[in-house]
Structure formats: structure tokens, C-alpha cells
Amino acid sequence: MCPDTGLARLSYGQARALLDEHTAVRGPGTGWDLHEYRHSGLTHLGEAGAGLLMLMAKSRHKNPENARRYFKPSPEAIAEITSLLAPGDSRR
């Protein structure tokens, strides 16, 4: 039971089935899985400016190397940070 709402929590299997059902593009089993959802969430947090320690706290990783592998910045995020080296120069 959720202490905040009093509602029953989903089991891992129920959450996995619901996520697949609502993200499937070519039938059952083709949607996201919970592990991909975790990767995506941590990546979005990192791109929004969350530091490594905050990502570790959110993901409950103890080792920075394990948390770091979840953060895969988008090409846009890489271009934005690169632009700080030479504003206005898009060749980098």
C-alpha cells in the first residue's frame, strides 16, 4: 500500500505490462521496458542539469561509474555544451 494515497502499488509485472501496452508500436512486447524507462529518465535529468550526485541519489547507485553509464546526452545537449567554448561557431 502507498503510504501517501492508501492505494495498492503495482507489482513489477503489472508495471511492465502497462508500460509495454502504452508504448508498443508493433503489438505486444515491442514497447519500452522498465529498464529503458529508467535510462531515459536519468538521461533527461542529466540534460536538465542534475549533477552526478543527484543522479546517484535518484537511481540509488553507490558507484559513480554505474550511474554515469545511464546518462547518454543527446546530440543537442552535446552541441549546447560545446557552444560554450566558442559562441557562434557551429563548426565544433
FIKOLZA-1660 file (N, C-alpha, C; in steps of 0.1 Angstrom, whole numbers, plus 5000, padded with zeros to 4 digits):
% residues 92
   i   px   py   pz ch aa at
   1 5008 4988 5000  A  M  N
   1 5000 5000 5000  A  M CA
   1 5009 5013 5000  A  M  C
   2 5005 5022 4992  A  C  N
   2 5012 5035 4992  A  C CA
   2 5008 5043 5005  A  C  C
   3 5018 5047 5012  A  P  N
   3 5015 5055 5025  A  P CA
   3 5009 5068 5022  A  P  C
   4 5011 5074 5010  A  D  N
   4 5005 5087 5007  A  D CA
   4 4991 5087 5002  A  D  C
   5 4988 5077 4994  A  T  N
   5 4974 5076 4988  A  T CA
   5 4966 5065 4994  A  T  C
   6 4972 5055 5000  A  G  N
   6 4964 5044 5005  A  G CA
   6 4960 5034 4995  A  G  C
   7 4965 5036 4982  A  L  N
   7 4962 5027 4971  A  L CA
   7 4972 5016 4970  A  L  C
   8 4968 5005 4965  A  A  N
   8 4977 4994 4963  A  A CA
   8 4987 4997 4952  A  A  C
   9 5000 4993 4954  A  R  N
   9 5010 4996 4944  A  R CA
   9 5010 4985 4934  A  R  C
  10 5015 4989 4922  A  L  N
  10 5016 4979 4911  A  L CA
  10 5028 4970 4914  A  L  C
  11 5026 4957 4910  A  S  N
  11 5038 4948 4911  A  S CA
  11 5047 4951 4899  A  S  C
  12 5059 4946 4899  A  Y  N
  12 5068 4948 4888  A  Y CA
  12 5062 4943 4875  A  Y  C
  13 5056 4932 4875  A  G  N
  13 5050 4926 4863  A  G CA
  13 5039 4934 4858  A  G  C
  14 5030 4940 4867  A  Q  N
  14 5019 4948 4863  A  Q CA
  14 5024 4961 4857  A  Q  C
  15 5035 4967 4863  A  A  N
  15 5040 4979 4857  A  A CA
  15 5047 4977 4844  A  A  C
  16 5054 4966 4842  A  R  N
  16 5060 4962 4830  A  R CA
  16 5049 4960 4819  A  R  C
  17 5038 4953 4822  A  A  N
  17 5028 4951 4812  A  A CA
  17 5021 4964 4808  A  A  C
  18 5018 4973 4817  A  L  N
  18 5012 4986 4814  A  L CA
  18 5021 4994 4805  A  L  C
  19 5034 4995 4809  A  L  N
  19 5043 5003 4801  A  L CA
  19 5044 4998 4787  A  L  C
  20 5045 4985 4785  A  D  N
  20 5046 4979 4772  A  D CA
  20 5033 4981 4764  A  D  C
  21 5022 4980 4771  A  E  N
  21 5009 4982 4764  A  E CA
  21 5007 4996 4759  A  E  C
  22 5012 5006 4766  A  H  N
  22 5010 5020 4762  A  H CA
  22 5022 5026 4754  A  H  C
  23 5032 5018 4752  A  T  N
  23 5043 5023 4743  A  T CA
  23 5046 5014 4731  A  T  C
  24 5039 5003 4730  A  A  N
  24 5041 4994 4719  A  A CA
  24 5037 5000 4706  A  A  C
  25 5045 4998 4696  A  V  N
  25 5042 5003 4682  A  V CA
  25 5039 4992 4672  A  V  C
  26 5043 4980 4675  A  R  N
  26 5040 4969 4666  A  R CA
  26 5035 4957 4674  A  R  C
  27 5026 4959 4683  A  G  N
  27 5020 4948 4690  A  G CA
  27 5027 4946 4704  A  G  C
  28 5021 4936 4711  A  P  N
  28 5027 4933 4725  A  P CA
  28 5041 4930 4724  A  P  C
  29 5049 4934 4734  A  G  N
  29 5063 4931 4735  A  G CA
  29 5072 4940 4727  A  G  C
  30 5067 4950 4721  A  T  N
  30 5075 4959 4713  A  T CA
  30 5076 4973 4720  A  T  C
  31 5070 4975 4731  A  G  N
  31 5071 4988 4738  A  G CA
  31 5083 4989 4747  A  G  C
  32 5084 5000 4754  A  W  N
  32 5095 5002 4763  A  W CA
  32 5095 4991 4774  A  W  C
  33 5106 4989 4780  A  D  N
  33 5106 4981 4793  A  D CA
  33 5111 4990 4804  A  D  C
  34 5109 4986 4816  A  L  N
  34 5112 4995 4828  A  L CA
  34 5126 4999 4828  A  L  C
  35 5135 4990 4824  A  H  N
  35 5150 4994 4824  A  H CA
  35 5152 5005 4814  A  H  C
  36 5146 5005 4802  A  E  N
  36 5148 5016 4793  A  E CA
  36 5142 5029 4798  A  E  C
  37 5131 5028 4805  A  Y  N
  37 5124 5039 4811  A  Y CA
  37 5133 5046 4821  A  Y  C
  38 5140 5037 4829  A  R  N
  38 5150 5042 4839  A  R CA
  38 5161 5050 4832  A  R  C
  39 5167 5044 4822  A  H  N
  39 5178 5051 4814  A  H CA
  39 5173 5064 4809  A  H  C
  40 5161 5065 4803  A  S  N
  40 5156 5077 4797  A  S CA
  40 5154 5088 4808  A  S  C
  41 5148 5084 4819  A  G  N
  41 5146 5093 4830  A  G CA
  41 5159 5099 4835  A  G  C
  42 5169 5091 4837  A  L  N
  42 5182 5096 4842  A  L CA
  42 5188 5105 4832  A  L  C
  43 5187 5102 4819  A  T  N
  43 5193 5110 4808  A  T CA
  43 5186 5124 4808  A  T  C
  44 5173 5124 4809  A  H  N
  44 5165 5137 4809  A  H CA
  44 5169 5145 4821  A  H  C
  45 5171 5139 4833  A  L  N
  45 5175 5146 4844  A  L CA
  45 5189 5152 4843  A  L  C
  46 5198 5144 4837  A  G  N
  46 5212 5149 4834  A  G CA
  46 5212 5161 4825  A  G  C
  47 5204 5160 4814  A  E  N
  47 5203 5171 4804  A  E CA
  47 5197 5183 4810  A  E  C
  48 5189 5182 4820  A  A  N
  48 5182 5193 4827  A  A CA
  48 5191 5200 4837  A  A  C
  49 5203 5194 4839  A  G  N
  49 5213 5200 4848  A  G CA
  49 5216 5193 4861  A  G  C
  50 5209 5181 4863  A  A  N
  50 5212 5174 4875  A  A CA
  50 5226 5169 4875  A  A  C
  51 5233 5170 4886  A  G  N
  51 5246 5166 4887  A  G CA
  51 5247 5151 4890  A  G  C
  52 5259 5146 4890  A  L  N
  52 5261 5131 4891  A  L CA
  52 5256 5127 4905  A  L  C
  53 5259 5135 4916  A  L  N
  53 5255 5130 4929  A  L CA
  53 5239 5130 4930  A  L  C
  54 5232 5139 4923  A  M  N
  54 5218 5138 4923  A  M CA
  54 5213 5126 4915  A  M  C
  55 5219 5123 4904  A  L  N
  55 5216 5111 4896  A  L CA
  55 5218 5099 4904  A  L  C
  56 5229 5099 4912  A  M  N
  56 5231 5087 4921  A  M CA
  56 5221 5086 4931  A  M  C
  57 5217 5097 4937  A  A  N
  57 5206 5096 4948  A  A CA
  57 5193 5092 4942  A  A  C
  58 5190 5096 4930  A  K  N
  58 5177 5092 4924  A  K CA
  58 5177 5078 4920  A  K  C
  59 5188 5073 4914  A  S  N
  59 5189 5059 4909  A  S CA
  59 5193 5049 4920  A  S  C
  60 5198 5055 4932  A  R  N
  60 5203 5047 4943  A  R CA
  60 5216 5039 4940  A  R  C
  61 5223 5044 4930  A  H  N
  61 5236 5038 4927  A  H CA
  61 5246 5042 4938  A  H  C
  62 5255 5033 4942  A  K  N
  62 5266 5037 4951  A  K CA
  62 5279 5040 4944  A  K  C
  63 5281 5035 4932  A  N  N
  63 5293 5037 4925  A  N CA
  63 5290 5047 4913  A  N  C
  64 5298 5058 4913  A  P  N
  64 5296 5068 4902  A  P CA
  64 5297 5062 4888  A  P  C
  65 5305 5053 4886  A  E  N
  65 5307 5047 4873  A  E CA
  65 5294 5040 4868  A  E  C
  66 5287 5034 4878  A  N  N
  66 5274 5027 4874  A  N CA
  66 5263 5037 4871  A  N  C
  67 5263 5048 4878  A  A  N
  67 5253 5058 4875  A  A CA
  67 5256 5065 4862  A  A  C
  68 5269 5068 4860  A  R  N
  68 5273 5075 4848  A  R CA
  68 5269 5068 4835  A  R  C
  69 5269 5055 4835  A  R  N
  69 5265 5048 4822  A  R CA
  69 5251 5050 4818  A  R  C
  70 5242 5054 4827  A  Y  N
  70 5228 5057 4824  A  Y CA
  70 5227 5070 4817  A  Y  C
  71 5236 5079 4819  A  F  N
  71 5235 5093 4813  A  F CA
  71 5241 5093 4799  A  F  C
  72 5232 5093 4789  A  K  N
  72 5236 5094 4775  A  K CA
  72 5231 5107 4769  A  K  C
  73 5239 5118 4769  A  P  N
  73 5233 5130 4764  A  P CA
  73 5230 5130 4749  A  P  C
  74 5220 5138 4746  A  S  N
  74 5216 5139 4732  A  S CA
  74 5226 5147 4724  A  S  C
  75 5225 5146 4711  A  P  N
  75 5234 5154 4702  A  P CA
  75 5232 5169 4705  A  P  C
  76 5219 5173 4707  A  E  N
  76 5216 5187 4710  A  E CA
  76 5223 5191 4723  A  E  C
  77 5223 5183 4733  A  A  N
  77 5229 5187 4746  A  A CA
  77 5244 5188 4744  A  A  C
  78 5250 5179 4736  A  I  N
  78 5264 5180 4734  A  I CA
  78 5268 5192 4726  A  I  C
  79 5260 5196 4716  A  A  N
  79 5262 5208 4708  A  A CA
  79 5261 5220 4717  A  A  C
  80 5251 5220 4726  A  E  N
  80 5249 5232 4735  A  E CA
  80 5261 5234 4744  A  E  C
  81 5266 5223 4750  A  I  N
  81 5278 5225 4759  A  I CA
  81 5290 5228 4751  A  I  C
  82 5292 5223 4739  A  T  N
  82 5303 5227 4730  A  T CA
  82 5303 5241 4726  A  T  C
  83 5291 5247 4724  A  S  N
  83 5290 5261 4720  A  S CA
  83 5295 5270 4731  A  S  C
  84 5296 5266 4743  A  L  N
  84 5302 5274 4754  A  L CA
  84 5317 5277 4751  A  L  C
  85 5324 5268 4744  A  L  N
  85 5338 5270 4741  A  L CA
  85 5340 5282 4731  A  L  C
  86 5331 5283 4721  A  A  N
  86 5332 5293 4711  A  A CA
  86 5318 5297 4706  A  A  C
  87 5312 5306 4714  A  P  N
  87 5298 5310 4710  A  P CA
  87 5298 5315 4695  A  P  C
  88 5287 5310 4688  A  G  N
  88 5286 5315 4674  A  G CA
  88 5293 5306 4664  A  G  C
  89 5302 5297 4669  A  D  N
  89 5310 5289 4660  A  D CA
  89 5303 5275 4659  A  D  C
  90 5296 5272 4649  A  S  N
  90 5288 5259 4648  A  S CA
  90 5297 5248 4643  A  S  C
  91 5310 5251 4639  A  R  N
  91 5318 5240 4633  A  R CA
  91 5323 5230 4644  A  R  C
  92 5322 5233 4656  A  R  N
  92 5328 5224 4667  A  R CA
  92 5318 5214 4671  A  R  C
% end
